[in-house]
């Protein structure tokens, strides 16, 4: 065991030395921006450590790999370049970061077909309308959540019912390592969140209370239960995360608004939540707007739309891929509404044409539009005609 540890440390030290000389035009990142690279199929715990030692911490960096980068990176991290290509790390990273949606549709369709292998009679069935933020479970990232949803898994209660056999089947269906599901203890976390494992929840909260002394309350300010605000108004904070923040002593937007970069790391450690999510979801910026310390900008609105995209069922309307239509041709859609739709992931007439009444309502709410306007302006009907004309014209032109 000691020899294995020494070998591991020696390998990481070798890679750190190589990092000083290797030149890669993939963008720089620090450990504070670290993504869970193990969400990429083919990257295990030690491989992730080696990538970090080379200075690769984010999906965006991997998404920026060019083919000529792969061989020197493989050599530097002492990992087969053929595996990086074969497991399609770059494509996976581009899908996760939203830079590529072509491949995402294929993966989602594959998962939907494979979902028939899952024993829903035992774990329970659910539909899109029942969906909750599965990312409250540590180890489930945005794309992993999408894949679970595509497999018909929308609720903590379903994950709480996974048997050991289910884990293997679900790992296969969503193309995710079953070992990660076990080591990240998805089932235990889901049982704690749903209240099925009360002692486990007490243990988590006791740990948080014990570690809350690490938080700099002199700087962020103190608050009590009577000051409590609905922290779930911050996108990224779900019911369980809010509970953990409250147990730690954070009850108000103003406290979160005062977080420094170091506070983010401390708070993440105490509430046992990824620091990268706090940064990526811009909790501080959202809290500063909520507490009136800063004014909302157009970019803040667009960012909010990106979060709200989780409420849209893309298994019904499909992914746009590289296709782009001028949505402003639809009566009722102006330039800013079009930007909001793009932020949601809606780019084409075909997608809008597939809106059902539920999606119409969800889109209406997501883009913060006048109630019922999407339905009244008949976006879906208009889009179907525009898409039909587009296809007809393309055939004429021989495309």
C-alpha positions as CSV (number, residue, x, y, z in Angstrom):
1,X,0.0,0.0,0.0
2,X,2.8,2.4,0.9
3,X,4.6,1.5,-2.3
4,X,1.4,2.2,-4.3
5,X,1.0,5.6,-2.7
6,X,4.7,6.5,-3.3
7,X,4.3,5.5,-7.0
8,X,1.2,7.6,-7.3
9,X,2.8,10.7,-5.8
10,X,5.9,10.1,-8.0
11,X,3.7,10.0,-11.1
12,X,1.8,13.2,-10.1
13,X,5.2,14.9,-9.4
14,X,6.4,13.9,-12.9
15,X,3.3,15.3,-14.5
16,X,3.6,18.6,-12.6
17,X,7.1,18.9,-13.9
18,X,5.9,18.2,-17.5
19,X,3.2,20.9,-17.0
20,X,6.0,23.5,-16.9
21,X,7.2,22.7,-20.4
22,X,4.1,21.5,-22.3
23,X,2.4,24.1,-24.4
24,X,-1.3,23.7,-24.9
25,X,-3.7,26.3,-26.4
26,X,-6.7,25.1,-24.4
27,X,-7.2,27.9,-21.9
28,X,-6.0,28.2,-18.3
29,X,-7.9,27.2,-15.2
30,X,-7.2,26.9,-11.5
31,X,-8.3,24.3,-8.9
32,X,-10.9,26.8,-7.7
33,X,-12.7,26.4,-11.1
34,X,-12.4,22.6,-10.9
35,X,-15.2,20.6,-12.6
36,X,-16.0,16.9,-11.8
37,X,-14.0,15.5,-14.7
38,X,-15.1,12.0,-13.8
39,X,-18.5,12.9,-15.4
40,X,-16.7,12.2,-18.6
41,X,-16.8,8.5,-19.4
42,X,-13.3,7.1,-19.4
43,X,-11.9,9.5,-16.7
44,X,-11.4,7.8,-13.4
45,X,-10.3,9.2,-10.0
46,X,-6.5,8.8,-10.6
47,X,-6.8,10.0,-14.2
48,X,-8.6,13.1,-13.0
49,X,-5.8,13.7,-10.5
50,X,-3.3,13.4,-13.3
51,X,-5.2,15.9,-15.5
52,X,-5.3,18.3,-12.6
53,X,-1.6,17.9,-12.0
54,X,-1.1,18.9,-15.7
55,X,-3.3,22.0,-15.1
56,X,-6.5,20.7,-16.7
57,X,-9.4,21.3,-14.3
58,X,-12.4,22.1,-16.4
59,X,-14.7,20.6,-19.1
60,X,-14.1,23.7,-21.2
61,X,-10.4,23.0,-21.4
62,X,-11.0,19.4,-22.5
63,X,-13.6,20.7,-25.0
64,X,-10.8,22.8,-26.4
65,X,-8.5,19.9,-27.1
66,X,-7.4,19.7,-30.7
67,X,-6.3,16.4,-32.2
68,X,-2.7,17.5,-32.1
69,X,-3.0,18.1,-28.4
70,X,-4.2,14.6,-27.5
71,X,-0.9,12.7,-28.1
72,X,1.2,15.1,-25.9
73,X,-1.5,15.1,-23.2
74,X,-1.7,11.3,-23.2
75,X,2.1,11.1,-23.0
76,X,2.2,13.8,-20.2
77,X,-0.4,12.1,-18.0
78,X,0.9,8.6,-18.9
79,X,-2.4,7.5,-20.3
80,X,-3.1,6.0,-23.8
81,X,-4.0,8.8,-26.3
82,X,-6.0,6.1,-28.1
83,X,-8.3,5.9,-25.1
84,X,-8.8,9.7,-25.0
85,X,-9.9,9.5,-28.7
86,X,-11.8,6.2,-28.3
87,X,-13.8,7.4,-25.3
88,X,-14.4,10.7,-27.1
89,X,-13.4,12.9,-24.2
90,X,-13.6,16.0,-26.4
91,X,-17.0,15.3,-27.7
92,X,-18.3,14.5,-24.2
93,X,-16.9,17.7,-22.9
94,X,-18.3,19.7,-25.7
95,X,-21.8,18.2,-25.0
96,X,-21.5,18.9,-21.3
97,X,-20.5,22.5,-21.8
98,X,-23.2,23.0,-24.4
99,X,-20.8,23.7,-27.2
100,X,-22.2,20.7,-29.2
101,X,-25.8,19.4,-29.1
102,X,-25.6,17.2,-32.2
103,X,-24.2,14.3,-30.3
104,X,-26.4,14.9,-27.2
105,X,-29.6,14.0,-29.1
106,X,-28.0,10.7,-30.1
107,X,-27.0,9.8,-26.6
108,X,-30.4,10.8,-25.2
109,X,-32.2,8.6,-27.8
110,X,-29.9,5.7,-26.9
111,X,-30.7,6.1,-23.2
112,X,-34.4,6.3,-23.8
113,X,-34.3,3.0,-25.7
114,X,-32.2,1.4,-23.0
115,X,-34.5,2.5,-20.3
116,X,-36.7,-0.6,-20.8
117,X,-34.0,-2.6,-18.9
118,X,-34.8,-0.6,-15.7
119,X,-37.2,-2.2,-13.1
120,X,-39.6,0.7,-12.6
121,X,-42.0,-1.5,-10.8
122,X,-39.5,-1.7,-8.0
123,X,-37.9,1.8,-8.0
124,X,-41.1,3.6,-8.9
125,X,-42.1,5.4,-12.0
126,X,-42.2,9.2,-12.6
127,X,-42.7,11.7,-15.4
128,X,-41.1,15.0,-16.5
129,X,-43.6,17.0,-14.5
130,X,-42.4,15.3,-11.3
131,X,-38.7,16.2,-11.9
132,X,-36.7,17.7,-9.1
133,X,-33.1,18.9,-8.9
134,X,-31.2,15.6,-8.8
135,X,-27.9,17.6,-8.7
136,X,-28.5,18.0,-5.0
137,X,-26.9,14.6,-4.9
138,X,-23.1,15.0,-4.9
139,X,-21.8,13.2,-8.0
140,X,-24.7,14.1,-10.3
141,X,-23.8,16.9,-12.7
142,X,-26.0,18.7,-15.3
143,X,-25.5,16.2,-18.1
144,X,-25.7,13.2,-15.8
145,X,-29.0,14.6,-14.6
146,X,-30.3,14.9,-18.2
147,X,-29.3,11.3,-18.8
148,X,-31.1,10.1,-15.7
149,X,-34.2,12.0,-16.8
150,X,-33.9,10.5,-20.3
151,X,-33.9,7.1,-18.6
152,X,-37.1,8.0,-16.7
153,X,-35.5,8.8,-13.4
154,X,-36.7,12.2,-12.1
155,X,-37.0,11.8,-8.3
156,X,-34.9,11.2,-5.2
157,X,-37.4,8.5,-4.2
158,X,-36.5,6.5,-7.3
159,X,-32.7,6.7,-6.6
160,X,-33.4,5.8,-2.9
161,X,-34.9,2.5,-4.1
162,X,-32.0,1.4,-6.3
163,X,-30.7,-2.1,-5.4
164,X,-27.1,-3.1,-6.2
165,X,-28.4,-4.8,-9.4
166,X,-30.2,-1.6,-10.4
167,X,-27.0,0.4,-10.0
168,X,-25.3,-1.8,-12.6
169,X,-28.2,-1.6,-15.0
170,X,-28.6,2.2,-14.6
171,X,-24.9,2.7,-15.0
172,X,-25.0,0.8,-18.3
173,X,-28.1,2.6,-19.5
174,X,-27.0,6.2,-18.8
175,X,-23.4,5.3,-19.9
176,X,-21.9,6.3,-16.5
177,X,-19.6,4.2,-14.3
178,X,-21.6,2.1,-11.8
179,X,-18.6,2.4,-9.5
180,X,-19.1,6.1,-9.3
181,X,-22.7,5.7,-8.3
182,X,-21.6,3.4,-5.4
183,X,-18.6,5.4,-4.2
184,X,-20.5,8.7,-4.3
185,X,-23.3,7.0,-2.4
186,X,-26.1,8.2,-4.5
187,X,-28.6,5.8,-2.8
188,X,-27.6,6.9,0.7
189,X,-27.7,10.6,-0.2
190,X,-31.2,10.1,-1.8
191,X,-32.4,8.2,1.3
192,X,-31.2,11.1,3.5
193,X,-32.8,13.8,1.3
194,X,-36.1,11.9,1.3
195,X,-36.1,11.3,5.0
196,X,-35.9,7.5,4.7
197,X,-32.6,7.6,6.5
198,X,-33.2,9.9,9.4
199,X,-30.0,9.0,11.3
200,X,-27.9,9.7,8.3
201,X,-29.5,13.2,8.0
202,X,-28.8,13.9,11.7
203,X,-25.2,12.9,11.1
204,X,-24.8,15.2,8.2
205,X,-26.4,18.1,10.1
206,X,-24.2,17.4,13.2
207,X,-21.1,17.5,11.0
208,X,-22.2,20.8,9.4
209,X,-22.9,22.3,12.9
210,X,-19.6,21.1,14.2
211,X,-17.7,22.6,11.2
212,X,-19.7,25.9,11.0
213,X,-17.1,27.6,13.2
214,X,-14.8,27.6,10.1
215,X,-17.1,30.1,8.4
216,X,-16.1,33.8,8.8
217,X,-19.4,35.2,10.2
218,X,-17.7,38.4,11.3
219,X,-17.4,39.2,7.6
220,X,-20.5,37.7,6.1
221,X,-22.8,38.7,9.0
222,X,-24.8,36.6,11.4
223,X,-28.5,35.7,11.1
224,X,-31.0,33.5,12.9
225,X,-34.1,31.5,12.0
226,X,-36.3,34.6,12.3
227,X,-34.3,36.3,9.6
228,X,-34.8,33.4,7.2
229,X,-35.3,34.2,3.5
230,X,-36.2,31.7,0.7
231,X,-32.7,30.9,-0.4
232,X,-34.2,28.5,-3.0
233,X,-34.8,31.7,-5.1
234,X,-31.1,31.4,-5.9
235,X,-30.9,29.1,-8.9
236,X,-28.8,26.1,-7.8
237,X,-30.0,26.1,-4.2
238,X,-32.5,23.3,-3.7
239,X,-34.5,22.4,-0.5
240,X,-31.8,20.1,0.9
241,X,-29.0,22.5,0.2
242,X,-31.0,25.3,1.8
243,X,-31.5,23.1,4.9
244,X,-27.7,22.6,5.1
245,X,-27.0,26.4,4.6
246,X,-29.5,27.1,7.5
247,X,-27.9,24.5,9.8
248,X,-24.6,26.2,9.1
249,X,-26.0,29.6,10.1
250,X,-26.7,31.1,6.6
251,X,-30.3,32.3,6.3
252,X,-30.2,35.4,4.2
253,X,-29.3,36.6,0.7
254,X,-27.2,39.4,2.2
255,X,-24.9,36.8,3.9
256,X,-24.4,34.9,0.6
257,X,-23.8,38.3,-1.1
258,X,-20.9,38.9,1.3
259,X,-19.1,35.6,0.4
260,X,-15.5,36.1,-0.7
261,X,-13.8,33.6,-3.0
262,X,-12.2,31.9,0.1
263,X,-15.6,31.8,1.8
264,X,-17.0,29.8,-1.2
265,X,-14.4,27.1,-0.6
266,X,-15.0,27.1,3.2
267,X,-18.8,27.0,2.8
268,X,-18.6,24.2,0.2
269,X,-16.5,22.1,2.5
270,X,-18.8,22.7,5.5
271,X,-22.1,21.9,3.6
272,X,-20.4,19.1,1.6
273,X,-21.3,20.6,-1.8
274,X,-19.1,21.3,-4.8
275,X,-17.5,24.8,-4.7
276,X,-17.5,24.8,-8.5
277,X,-21.3,24.8,-8.5
278,X,-21.5,27.8,-6.2
279,X,-19.1,29.7,-8.6
280,X,-20.6,28.4,-11.9
281,X,-24.2,29.1,-10.7
282,X,-23.1,32.6,-9.5
283,X,-24.7,32.4,-6.1
284,X,-23.0,35.6,-5.0
285,X,-24.1,37.6,-8.0
286,X,-27.7,36.3,-7.6
287,X,-27.7,37.1,-3.9
288,X,-26.4,40.6,-4.5
289,X,-29.2,41.3,-6.9
290,X,-31.8,39.7,-4.5
291,X,-30.5,41.9,-1.6
292,X,-30.6,45.1,-3.7
293,X,-26.8,45.5,-3.6
294,X,-26.5,45.4,-7.4
295,X,-28.8,45.9,-10.4
296,X,-29.7,43.1,-12.8
297,X,-28.2,43.3,-16.2
298,X,-29.2,41.7,-19.5
299,X,-26.5,39.1,-19.0
300,X,-28.1,38.2,-15.6
301,X,-31.4,37.6,-17.3
302,X,-29.8,35.4,-20.0
303,X,-28.0,33.4,-17.3
304,X,-31.3,32.9,-15.5
305,X,-32.8,31.5,-18.7
306,X,-29.9,29.0,-18.9
307,X,-30.8,27.7,-15.5
308,X,-34.5,27.6,-16.4
309,X,-33.7,25.4,-19.4
310,X,-33.9,22.4,-17.0
311,X,-37.7,22.9,-17.0
312,X,-38.0,22.2,-20.7
313,X,-38.5,18.6,-21.9
314,X,-36.1,18.4,-24.8
315,X,-37.0,14.7,-25.2
316,X,-40.2,16.1,-26.8
317,X,-38.9,19.1,-28.8
318,X,-35.4,17.7,-29.6
319,X,-32.0,19.3,-29.7
320,X,-31.1,21.9,-32.3
321,X,-27.6,20.6,-33.1
322,X,-25.9,23.1,-35.4
323,X,-29.3,24.2,-37.0
324,X,-30.3,27.9,-36.5
325,X,-33.4,29.5,-37.7
326,X,-34.5,33.2,-37.5
327,X,-37.1,32.8,-34.8
328,X,-38.0,36.4,-35.2
329,X,-40.0,35.3,-38.2
330,X,-42.5,34.0,-35.7
331,X,-45.0,36.7,-34.8
332,X,-44.6,37.6,-31.2
333,X,-40.8,36.9,-31.0
334,X,-38.6,39.9,-31.0
335,X,-34.8,40.1,-30.7
336,X,-34.6,39.8,-26.8
337,X,-37.2,37.0,-26.7
338,X,-35.1,35.2,-29.3
339,X,-32.0,35.6,-27.1
340,X,-33.9,34.2,-24.2
341,X,-35.1,31.2,-26.3
342,X,-31.5,30.6,-27.4
343,X,-30.4,30.6,-23.7
344,X,-33.0,27.9,-23.1
345,X,-31.5,25.9,-26.0
346,X,-34.3,26.6,-28.5
347,X,-33.0,27.6,-31.9
348,X,-35.2,26.1,-34.6
349,X,-38.7,26.2,-36.1
350,X,-38.8,22.5,-35.7
351,X,-38.3,22.7,-32.0
352,X,-41.0,25.4,-31.5
353,X,-43.3,23.4,-33.8
354,X,-43.1,20.5,-31.4
355,X,-44.3,22.5,-28.4
356,X,-47.3,20.8,-26.6
357,X,-49.5,22.8,-24.3
358,X,-47.3,21.9,-21.2
359,X,-44.1,23.1,-22.9
360,X,-45.9,26.2,-24.2
361,X,-46.7,27.1,-20.6
362,X,-43.2,26.2,-19.3
363,X,-41.5,28.2,-22.0
364,X,-43.9,31.1,-21.3
365,X,-42.9,31.0,-17.6
366,X,-39.2,30.5,-18.3
367,X,-38.8,33.5,-20.6
368,X,-40.9,35.6,-18.2
369,X,-43.4,36.5,-20.9
370,X,-47.0,37.7,-20.6
371,X,-49.1,34.9,-19.3
372,X,-50.5,32.7,-22.1
373,X,-48.8,34.8,-24.8
374,X,-47.0,31.8,-26.4
375,X,-50.3,29.9,-26.9
376,X,-52.3,33.0,-27.9
377,X,-49.7,34.0,-30.6
378,X,-49.8,30.4,-31.8
379,X,-46.0,30.1,-31.9
380,X,-46.2,26.3,-32.5
381,X,-48.6,26.6,-35.4
382,X,-46.5,29.4,-37.1
383,X,-43.3,27.4,-36.6
384,X,-44.7,24.2,-38.2
385,X,-45.6,26.2,-41.3
386,X,-42.2,27.9,-41.4
387,X,-40.4,24.6,-40.9
388,X,-42.4,22.9,-43.6
389,X,-41.6,25.8,-46.0
390,X,-37.9,25.5,-45.0
391,X,-37.8,21.8,-45.8
392,X,-39.7,22.4,-49.1
393,X,-37.2,25.1,-50.2
394,X,-34.3,23.0,-49.2
395,X,-35.6,20.1,-51.5
396,X,-36.0,22.6,-54.4
397,X,-32.4,23.7,-53.9
398,X,-31.2,20.1,-53.7
399,X,-29.8,20.5,-50.2
